[in-house]
Every structure is written in C-alpha cells, then in structure tokens.
C-alpha cells in the first residue's frame, strides 16, 4: 500500500471519527432536550391532578367556612392563570401562586376542628397531600434532567455545537419567593 493511500485512509478515518463525534454530541443534546420535555409533561400531569382536586376540596371546606372567600378566590384565580399560561415560566408562576393559596387553605383547615373531623375534607386532604408529594418528585426529576442538559450545553466543546443548532440552557423549577415562610391567616370575622 502506498503512502498516499495510507494518508487518504487516515484522513477518511479521521473525518469519520469527527463526524461520529458531532453526531454523538447532537444526539445527546436532542436526547437531553426530550428528557426535559418528558419531565415537564410529568410535572404538568401532577399539577393538573392538583387542579382537579382543588374544586372538590374547596367545596367541602366552603360549606363550613363561608367567611374565607379570599382564599377560594385566590385558588380560582391561580387555576385560571395556569390554564391560560402559554410558557413554562408562566405555568411555574401560576403553580407557585396555587401553592401559596393552598398553604393558606391548609392553615385554615388546621385551625378549624370541625373541618378536621369532616370525613370528606379528610379524604380530599389526603388526596391533596399525595398529589403534592407526586409534584415534588416530578419537579425533582425535571430539575435533574434540566441540570444534566444545562451542564452539557454549557461545557466545551458541546457549548459551541449547541449554540449552532439552537440548544440553550433550560429553566429549572424553583421555589416561589417566600415559600420558606409559614403563611399567616387571620380568621377574625369583621
């Protein structure tokens, strides 16, 4: 075999290795992006479960607590905002508003013994607690997918390739501002 043939074969092999490297990077980005989309779909599924449970819980509690209309109004508004949200960021914001309203509702339920003893309310509260746990798990999975993808998109040399094909860092699901603070509820009737 001549030197020219060896050089030609080495160049072809090098080109094949480089092409396979870029194909692998691209496929990794597509796979990561799709994992994030699937993770977000799971978060939305659990959020929808929450939004489906809320009216039943609200109706059960309303029958006992007529004076707490603001909390129920906030819950209805958050549900409306979520169903009208177009982007992931808008949905996250609406879900966070719902969490704040739910926290206030849970404080109300804790402060009213007649609600605690109501079997219907207990059942809905158990369902809601289970749903909140599912949402937490799915958010965690989503954030893990986003973290892995963001690392991939931001590291060299994938970052160059990612920007060429329009891949960019994705937004993680973060706790709402003030989520660490215990909500206060004033139950005084004026």
C-alpha angles and dihedrals in degrees: 000000000000125000091247090056091048091050091047091050091047091051092048091048090048092050091049091051092049093047091048089049092054093043089052092050092048093047090048090053092048091048092049092048092051091048088056092049091050091047092051090049088056091050089050091049091056092043089053089051088053092049091049092052096046098074091053093048091044093052091049092051095040091063089062101032111045093158096061096076095135093065091050090047090052090050092050091047092050091050090051092048091050095050090049096045115117104185134048089246092054090048091049090051092049091047090051090051088051090052091054092050091046091051090055091047091051091052089052092050090050091052096051113069092191088061093049090055094047106105094208092053090047091053093049091046090053090049091048092049091051090048092050089052091051091049090051092052093047092047089052091051091046092050091049090054091048092048093052093046093046091052089051093048093047100046126088130285095009091058091066093047092044093054090049090058098039099256114145138169115288129224119258122222105253132183116266119258109275093018091131092058119091109241118241121219124194108209097180113127112222 
